[in-house]
């Protein structure tokens, strides 16, 4: 159970860094964070590449194929190599949730 939350946290952080660095997200983008009472953005689709592996989002809004090298896998406490994982984006600004 602890490894699952570690993976969720790492995926969330890597995705947040990608968004913050401006990879494909900017003014006029159709996948910007949405305001209350507007529809959510489309599910993530595409590949995040880092020095320690890749994460491939297939657009189903729940599955990611992760392929981490031994260094990152050891830090996360998971097996290295390619594996299918599930993810959840945590945010206080999603429909039906309250920000604190």
C-alpha positions as CSV (number, residue, x, y, z in Angstrom):
1,X,0.0,0.0,0.0
2,X,2.9,2.4,0.8
3,X,4.5,1.8,-2.6
4,X,1.2,2.6,-4.4
5,X,1.1,6.1,-2.7
6,X,4.7,6.7,-3.5
7,X,4.1,6.0,-7.1
8,X,1.0,8.3,-7.1
9,X,3.0,11.0,-5.5
10,X,5.9,10.7,-7.9
11,X,3.6,10.7,-10.9
12,X,1.8,13.7,-9.6
13,X,5.0,15.6,-9.0
14,X,6.5,14.7,-12.4
15,X,3.3,15.9,-14.1
16,X,3.2,19.1,-12.0
17,X,6.8,19.9,-13.0
18,X,5.9,19.2,-16.7
19,X,2.9,21.6,-16.5
20,X,4.9,24.2,-14.6
21,X,7.8,24.1,-17.1
22,X,5.3,24.9,-19.9
23,X,5.5,21.7,-21.9
24,X,2.6,22.2,-24.2
25,X,0.6,24.3,-21.8
26,X,0.2,28.0,-22.3
27,X,-2.2,30.8,-23.1
28,X,-5.0,29.5,-25.3
29,X,-4.2,25.8,-24.6
30,X,-7.3,23.6,-24.4
31,X,-5.8,21.6,-21.5
32,X,-5.4,24.5,-19.0
33,X,-6.7,24.1,-15.4
34,X,-10.4,24.9,-15.5
35,X,-12.5,27.3,-13.4
36,X,-15.4,26.1,-11.3
37,X,-18.6,25.3,-13.2
38,X,-16.7,24.5,-16.4
39,X,-15.9,21.1,-17.8
40,X,-12.6,19.4,-16.8
41,X,-9.8,19.3,-19.3
42,X,-9.3,16.2,-21.6
43,X,-7.6,13.2,-20.0
44,X,-3.8,13.3,-20.3
45,X,-2.3,11.7,-23.4
46,X,1.4,11.7,-24.4
47,X,4.8,10.8,-23.1
48,X,6.8,12.4,-20.3
49,X,10.5,11.8,-20.7
50,X,13.2,12.4,-18.0
51,X,16.8,11.3,-17.4
52,X,15.5,8.4,-15.4
53,X,12.7,7.0,-17.5
54,X,9.4,7.7,-19.2
55,X,5.7,7.8,-18.3
56,X,3.2,7.3,-21.1
57,X,-0.3,8.5,-20.6
58,X,-2.8,6.8,-22.9
59,X,-5.7,9.2,-22.5
60,X,-8.0,6.9,-20.4
61,X,-7.5,9.3,-17.4
62,X,-6.3,6.5,-15.1
63,X,-3.5,4.4,-16.6
64,X,0.2,5.3,-17.2
65,X,2.9,3.0,-18.5
66,X,6.0,3.8,-16.5
67,X,9.5,2.7,-17.5
68,X,12.0,3.8,-14.8
69,X,15.7,3.1,-14.6
70,X,17.3,1.3,-11.6
71,X,18.2,4.6,-9.9
72,X,14.7,6.0,-9.8
73,X,13.1,2.6,-9.2
74,X,15.4,2.1,-6.2
75,X,14.5,5.6,-4.8
76,X,10.8,4.8,-5.2
77,X,11.1,1.2,-3.9
78,X,9.5,-0.3,-7.0
79,X,10.8,-2.7,-9.6
80,X,12.8,-1.1,-12.5
81,X,11.6,-1.4,-16.0
82,X,8.3,-1.1,-17.8
83,X,5.0,-1.5,-15.8
84,X,1.4,-0.4,-16.0
85,X,0.3,1.9,-13.1
86,X,-2.8,3.9,-12.2
87,X,-2.7,7.5,-11.3
88,X,-4.9,10.1,-9.6
89,X,-4.3,13.9,-9.8
90,X,-4.8,15.5,-6.4
91,X,-6.1,19.1,-6.5
92,X,-8.3,21.2,-4.4
93,X,-9.8,22.8,-7.5
94,X,-11.5,19.9,-9.1
95,X,-15.3,19.5,-9.4
96,X,-16.9,18.4,-6.2
97,X,-14.0,19.2,-4.0
98,X,-13.3,22.1,-1.7
99,X,-10.0,24.0,-1.4
100,X,-8.5,24.6,2.0
